[in-house]
Amino acid sequence: MASMQLRLAVRALCAGACLATALAFAQSKPAELPGAHDHALISRYAGSVLQNAADEKFASVRVPAGPGRSGGAQASFDKATTVEGHVSAFFYVQPKERSALEVFRNYQSALKNAGFATLYTCEMNACDQAQIRDPFPKELLGPRKWAGGRVDPTSSFDRDVRFMSAKLSRSGADTYVMVYVAEPNSLWGAPVAAVVVAEPAAMETGNVVVSTDRLQKGLADEGKIALYGIYFDTGRAEVKPESKGQLDEMAKLLNADKSLKVVIVGHTDNQGGADANVALSQRRADAVVAALVSTYKVDASRLRARGVASFAPVASNRTEVGRAKNRRVELVEQ
């Protein structure tokens, strides 16, 4: 999928026509999502129905490790871990005869017995006070196909929420799980649960290259162009081998026009200290210049390196999508 689309977050109650529609289906029987199945690590509560699922090879979720604070339409969490990697999400309708408390306690027990350490948990009013109802960034949400063609049952999944986040570290690998359970949902008249499993993994890189023609056009039109095909490990300034394709195109441009002089500008997001990011962005810009000079024999007098940290963002640093856009190298014509 081009982008992660999870609609398993806690949202506000439907009003008006939406609520009327939900009530009309209150006695309906939930339908199993065709072709979907539970995660291999954590099964559904016995007798529940899998209404919706999402599986992303590489996505980003924020895993709360403490209460949040109001951030306008969405809570923000000072104690949280941003997990990038394989993310799976599941929405279940529980048996009507079971209570949300019973379902939640079963998940807690199962995760504990599997060796998970609890990061944060809250119940009922404590979840309200902790702003825990909507921890997923909005850019990760989107409409999905719900089994049976029903209206989205998460639209009323904000009643008496119980939540936990947990982490398992084993054989050098981490796994994060978030579990929501809510009291009877107005659509099904039964408790509902959302389960998210996040497994950190490296993203495939080397797939984004700006061609020489696009480089020329960008410099001609705007005097600069942002490049996302130069790769570094987090917190490091060594240019990764996957950057070769983009460096090849930059070298073609520079070697084709010997009069062209450019500034290589390193940008970071706002994570970490400002001084450290200034130094990191400068080292990264220096590393790109060094690669062009040593590998491609570009005259060093035609290149300058500057690091500007997070001081020239192209998107909001409040979201992972925005931060990813801000982490870039720019080619600026002198």
C-alpha positions in Angstrom: 0.0 0.0 0.0 1.2 3.5 -0.8 0.6 4.7 2.8 -0.6 3.1 6.0 -4.4 3.4 6.4 -5.5 2.3 9.9 -9.0 3.2 11.0 -8.7 1.5 14.3 -8.2 4.6 16.4 -10.6 5.9 19.0 -12.7 8.7 17.6 -15.6 10.9 18.7 -19.2 9.6 18.8 -21.2 9.9 15.6 -23.9 12.5 15.7 -27.2 12.9 13.7 -27.6 10.7 10.7 -24.4 8.7 11.4 -25.6 7.7 14.9 -29.1 6.9 13.6 -27.5 4.6 11.0 -25.4 2.9 13.7 -28.5 2.3 15.9 -30.3 0.8 13.0 -27.7 -1.9 12.8 -27.5 -2.4 16.6 -29.0 -5.9 16.4 -27.0 -6.9 13.3 -24.6 -9.8 13.4 -21.0 -8.7 12.7 -19.4 -10.4 9.6 -15.9 -11.8 9.5 -13.6 -9.8 7.1 -13.0 -12.2 4.1 -9.4 -13.4 3.8 -8.2 -11.8 7.0 -6.7 -13.6 9.9 -5.3 -12.9 13.4 -1.7 -12.0 14.0 0.5 -15.0 14.7 1.7 -13.5 17.9 -1.6 -12.5 19.5 -5.0 -14.1 18.8 -8.5 -12.8 19.1 -10.6 -13.2 22.2 -12.4 -16.5 21.8 -15.7 -16.1 20.0 -15.0 -12.6 18.6 -15.4 -11.5 15.0 -12.6 -9.8 13.0 -14.3 -6.9 11.4 -11.4 -5.1 9.8 -7.6 -5.5 9.5 -4.7 -3.6 8.0 -1.2 -4.8 7.4 1.7 -2.5 6.3 5.2 -3.7 5.5 6.6 -0.3 6.6 4.7 2.3 8.5 5.0 4.4 11.6 3.0 4.4 14.9 3.4 6.2 18.2 3.3 3.8 21.2 2.4 5.7 24.4 4.4 4.9 27.5 2.6 7.3 29.6 -0.4 9.7 29.7 -0.9 12.3 27.0 -1.9 15.9 27.0 -4.4 17.7 24.9 -3.0 18.8 21.5 -6.1 20.3 19.8 -7.9 17.6 17.8 -5.4 14.9 19.0 -3.5 14.1 22.1 0.3 14.2 22.2 2.5 12.0 24.3 5.7 13.1 25.9 6.6 9.6 26.9 6.1 7.5 23.8 8.2 5.5 21.3 7.8 6.0 17.5 8.0 2.6 15.9 8.8 2.3 12.2 8.5 -1.1 10.6 5.9 -3.8 10.0 2.6 -2.7 11.5 -0.6 -4.8 11.7 -3.9 -3.7 13.1 -7.1 -5.6 13.9 -10.6 -4.5 14.9 -12.8 -7.2 16.7 -16.4 -7.3 17.8 -16.6 -9.3 21.0 -19.3 -11.8 22.1 -22.2 -9.9 23.4 -22.4 -11.9 26.5 -18.8 -11.0 27.5 -17.9 -7.7 29.3 -15.3 -5.3 28.1 -13.5 -5.8 31.4 -13.3 -9.6 31.0 -11.9 -9.2 27.4 -9.3 -6.6 28.5 -8.1 -8.7 31.4 -7.7 -11.7 29.1 -5.4 -9.6 26.8 -3.5 -8.4 29.8 -2.9 -11.9 31.1 -2.0 -13.3 27.7 0.6 -10.6 27.0 2.1 -10.9 30.5 2.4 -14.7 30.1 4.1 -14.3 26.8 6.8 -12.2 28.4 5.6 -8.7 27.4 6.4 -5.8 29.8 3.6 -3.2 30.2 4.6 0.3 29.1 1.4 2.0 30.1 -2.2 1.1 30.9 -5.3 3.0 31.9 -9.0 2.3 32.4 -12.2 4.2 32.1 -11.9 7.8 33.4 -8.2 7.5 33.7 -8.0 7.0 30.0 -10.1 10.2 29.5 -7.8 12.2 31.8 -4.7 10.8 30.1 -6.0 11.8 26.6 -5.5 8.2 25.5 -8.4 8.0 23.2 -6.6 8.8 19.9 -2.9 8.0 20.0 -2.5 7.4 16.2 -1.4 10.3 14.0 -4.2 11.4 11.7 -2.1 10.8 8.6 -2.1 7.1 9.4 -5.8 6.9 9.4 -8.1 6.5 6.4 -11.3 4.7 5.2 -11.0 0.9 4.9 -13.5 -1.7 3.8 -15.5 -3.0 6.7 -16.9 -6.5 6.5 -20.6 -6.5 5.7 -20.5 -3.0 4.2 -21.4 -1.5 7.5 -20.8 2.1 8.7 -17.4 2.3 10.4 -17.9 0.9 13.9 -14.9 2.8 15.3 -17.1 5.9 14.9 -18.6 5.1 18.3 -15.6 3.4 19.8 -14.9 5.9 22.5 -17.0 4.7 25.4 -15.4 3.5 28.6 -12.1 2.7 27.0 -9.4 0.5 28.5 -5.9 0.6 27.0 -2.5 -0.9 27.4 0.8 -0.8 25.5 3.4 -3.4 26.0 6.8 -4.4 24.7 8.6 -7.7 24.2 12.4 -7.9 23.7 13.6 -11.2 22.6 16.7 -12.4 20.6 17.7 -8.8 19.9 14.3 -7.9 18.4 11.5 -5.8 19.9 7.8 -6.1 19.4 5.2 -3.6 20.5 1.5 -4.2 21.1 -1.3 -1.8 21.8 -4.8 -3.0 22.9 -8.0 -1.0 23.2 -11.2 -2.5 24.6 -14.4 -0.5 24.9 -17.9 -1.0 26.3 -20.7 -2.1 24.0 -20.5 -0.3 20.8 -23.7 1.3 19.5 -23.4 -0.5 16.2 -23.2 -4.1 17.4 -24.4 -3.8 21.0 -21.2 -5.7 22.0 -17.8 -4.8 23.3 -15.2 -4.0 20.7 -11.4 -4.2 20.7 -8.6 -2.9 18.6 -5.2 -4.6 18.6 -2.1 -3.0 17.0 1.2 -5.0 16.6 4.3 -3.0 15.6 7.6 -4.7 14.8 10.6 -2.3 14.1 12.3 -3.0 10.8 14.5 -1.2 8.4 12.9 0.4 5.4 14.0 -0.6 1.9 16.1 2.3 0.6 17.6 3.2 -2.7 14.2 3.5 -4.4 13.9 7.2 -4.8 16.2 9.0 -7.3 15.8 12.5 -8.8 17.0 12.3 -12.4 19.5 14.7 -14.0 16.7 16.3 -16.0 14.7 16.9 -12.9 17.7 18.3 -11.1 18.3 20.8 -13.9 14.6 21.8 -14.0 14.5 22.3 -10.2 17.5 24.5 -10.2 16.2 26.5 -13.2 12.7 26.9 -11.8 13.5 27.5 -8.1 17.2 27.6 -7.7 17.1 24.5 -5.5 15.7 20.9 -5.3 15.1 18.6 -2.4 16.6 15.1 -2.6 15.4 12.1 -0.6 17.7 9.5 -2.2 20.6 10.3 0.0 20.5 7.9 3.0 22.0 8.0 6.5 21.5 5.9 9.6 19.8 7.6 12.4 22.2 10.0 14.2 25.0 9.3 11.8 26.7 11.1 8.9 28.1 8.3 6.8 26.5 8.2 3.3 24.9 4.7 2.9 25.6 2.6 -0.3 21.9 2.9 -1.2 22.6 6.5 -2.0 24.6 5.7 -5.1 21.8 6.1 -7.6 21.2 9.7 -6.5 24.8 10.5 -6.3 25.2 9.3 -9.9 22.6 11.7 -11.1 24.1 14.6 -9.1 27.5 13.9 -10.6 26.1 13.7 -14.1 24.6 17.2 -13.7 27.8 18.7 -12.3 30.1 17.1 -14.8 27.9 18.1 -17.7 28.0 21.8 -16.7 31.5 22.7 -15.5 30.3 26.2 -14.6 27.7 25.1 -12.2 28.4 25.7 -8.5 26.1 24.4 -5.8 25.6 24.3 -2.1 24.8 20.9 -0.5 22.5 21.7 2.3 21.8 19.1 5.1 18.4 19.2 6.9 17.1 17.3 9.9 13.8 17.0 11.7 13.4 18.6 15.2 14.0 15.4 17.1 16.9 15.8 19.5 18.8 19.0 20.5 19.2 21.9 18.1 22.9 22.2 18.5 23.4 18.4 17.9 21.2 18.6 14.8 23.2 21.6 13.4 26.4 19.6 13.8 24.8 16.4 12.4 23.3 18.2 9.3 26.7 19.8 8.6 28.5 16.5 8.8 26.0 15.0 6.4 26.4 17.8 4.0 30.2 17.5 4.2 29.9 13.7 3.6 27.9 14.3 0.4 30.5 16.8 -0.8 33.3 14.4 0.0 31.6 11.6 -2.0 31.1 13.8 -5.1 34.8 14.9 -4.9 36.4 11.6 -4.2 34.2 9.2 -6.2 33.0 11.4 -9.0 36.0 13.8 -9.3 33.9 16.9 -9.1 36.1 20.0 -8.4 35.8 20.8 -4.7 35.9 24.5 -5.5 32.4 24.2 -7.1 30.8 22.7 -3.9 30.0 24.1 -0.5 28.4 22.3 2.4 26.0 23.8 4.9 24.0 22.2 7.7 20.8 24.0 8.8 19.3 21.3 11.1 15.5 21.7 11.4 15.4 25.5 10.8 14.0 25.3 7.3 11.2 22.7 7.4 9.0 21.9 4.5 6.3 20.2 6.7 5.2 20.1 10.3 7.5 18.3 12.6 4.5 17.2 14.7 4.0 14.0 12.7 6.3 11.3 11.4 5.2 11.9 7.8 6.2 15.6 8.2 9.5 14.8 9.9 10.4 12.4 7.1 9.8 15.2 4.6 12.1 17.5 6.6 15.0 15.0 6.7 16.5 15.7 3.3 19.5 17.0 1.4 19.0 20.0 -0.9 21.0 21.0 -3.9 21.1 24.8 -4.1 22.6 26.8 -7.0 25.2 29.3 -6.0 
